[in-house]
């Protein structure tokens, strides 16, 4: 059993952030942990699994199960599934065959085994404008609209969803404008996001400077970030307050679903150009941003920051965080229940897909895979780079360009010549230093 122990290995920073969002007390946290452990156990029982292999410890390099950072041991399964080979073994030879059949095979496998399926019959989201203010962001005059996306089902009492979205448009914009949407954390009162180093403008100012709008969608308003929350939020609403089935969606898919509903809203707003919407997320929200890009082809571009395991990093890599961490009770709620099998009776190599194919689902749209250096080893930058490289054949088949090199770039060197981009920056676990590079890259598509 990896249960409670792994639950406690969620970095403390995030535990304290969660606590501040929903304001649970210490006692409420005990109950969240208990319900989570029971739900995790319930899923194992459904799957007929009696035990899971334990995850690695990313906090203590002396621990017997310390995370591996030795490249010589990092590739136990070097052979990746071929995105350009049909399930029946035949080769995919044309863009037409990709769109007609191969893409949906990969989608099906990610839905069934990795992220789960979005259920049928979700009630429509009712977008309500809560407020509109005219103000400034830095030195830019802006209009900010605060929106609430309400989802209700009167036959499921006690479970409601109020998605939180803000949209900030430059006051003097030539409309309709592109939008860069962040999947945002809620910062606890008194705690602010670190201002960018060296007096650099914030990412929001950098976006406004280009005459574009920025938006922030709060994933936690769609789905809570723990197993105990799975019977609430949009996942709980669709299960009428009951538990998940093994192929039901997890939080990453639910957060991505929320991002798509925000995009629906941009389609209706004359201020915004829904054909030029970029999505950005960091860490767990980097994973969600990539899932959103992959499953919803309307997203035009993505900045996928430090997404690591469950995001752009190859599942077949033994470096930093691994499959077993994702399957433990601190993180399994991000994934489909079926994913647990790959940390139990099955191995990583049994996964029918790997993350290079998630990146390939974004093709031919541009996607920027981003990572930090020191302090960000847990996300396995090299494993994300390898996935980005291996998505290349699909991009090329569709007439676009992949990374076009398998040589790992120097720190700070941006590979931004094709539709798959990669850059590892100094400065750790953040999107910060890659914002200017990403926005320049996006301008190549948005300002044409
Ligand atoms: C943990 C988790 C990562 C995740 C990160 C975050 O470190 O293991 O998978 O990306 O939290 O969201 O900050």
Boltz pocket constraint, residues with backbone or C-beta under 6 A from the ligand:
constraints:
  - pocket:
      binder: B
      contacts: [[A, 10], [A, 11], [A, 14], [A, 282], [A, 283], [A, 284], [A, 285], [A, 306], [A, 307], [A, 308], [A, 309], [A, 321], [A, 325], [A, 378]]
      max_distance: 6.0
